[in-house]
Amino acid sequence: MKISKKLIITNVLLVLFFVFWTINITQKTTLITNFDNFFIDQIYHHNNFSLNIFRPITNLGDTLPTILIAAAFFVLLIIKKYYYAAIFLVLNKVVVALLNSLIKNIIERPRPSHYHYVYAGGFSFPSGHSASSFALYISLLIIAWFIFKNIKFKLLISILTISIVILVGYSRIFLGVHYPSDVLGGYTLAAIILTFNSLLFGAKNFSILQLKGIKN
């Protein structure tokens, strides 16, 4: 099966799951309640040491840091003439941020009632930090796999970016500002956009992210 077909199937499945998950969120089903309670029981335990670790980690998904990181890599990619990759990165980041904000204001899910160890305003679902970190760091991972040749360097970038995404999502639950179902929703939303844009950019040639300059 070609990569494009696999991505189409993956994208459709992600959309279906996100719709299913969102409906369950709005209906406050037992599935969501049990899912959230299970992971909150496992994660929502604190001491000063762990709080000092996860407060900075959660900032890696904040609006300003992710914008600055995306902007820095955008400029770097433009300088290196990886125009498609630069557009791919920014498009993923912007679309995910806009859709996440829109869905938050449609669903209007309140944040968890337990204590918040960092400030968080607005509604809860989907998690903006989780979606934003996924959109940024997984986009950089995809770009790196197309640009770089050294497999060890690719694996190092993979471990780093995936770890950041997981830790940011974990931190949102740990710090009490999101339900686990919010984090999963944020990841899923970002994954939908990334797979769709990968299909869009790969319509002619999936290695397009590797090309220097804009070529027909």
Steps between C-alpha positions, in 0.01 A plus 500: 500500500637843404579759765224729371235229539621421850482867590147532361384201705679634807347845454147362461541281811633795700206718395251228593667448836507873572129533420425196719715638784349849477144365510586299810652812658188706437273221627721443809485126447624231736779424255646851542443508875675166551781594262564830677471361852739215427780721368444780751535244781832391350643843417358766735752455786743776588804608695721807469760316294252375238324837483834674433555258211161509333428872526785584258415201280141616453635834373634317193139488382412861588390734224798737508779238518347290222456808280862604559632150431287467186612844382867418558481176304291668229774759447770233507318288242446803276869589523587143403242524220276223631195706412249216498617378839475852643143540374410149624623588850316831528182369337475215749558731795251766389219266391522291817494813719196644320302176497586426862376843609183464294416156640569615857244777463244267342531219758552732801622225730596636843847426631546245781368616837803383697791731581695650208875525556540746211264761361278392211216705358224414258340164437649155533435288188711446299827575678666790318845423640477137388375591153752781459799294613397213272457735203838665554730223612360219285514734197868556576542123533341438160712771337818365661434149365478638147793740521765313696675183384668379820275238657645549850425873482148424379444265794637757744261765367214248513566417866533867592188626321274210599616527861417871508150438361429223751641696795304815413176301488589321824580832667155640422338212688764502775457874563124461517396725211374232260319171500684210333224495237587861415861402435401207280262729313777754443739237370234359268404839360863583422556157347203556268645828372852360462387196303271713282773754426748221434258371237456851364873561471564153367233509229766508229798358686511416869871585515404861428614603850853403401511724193691824514303781345164485326508264209231386260 
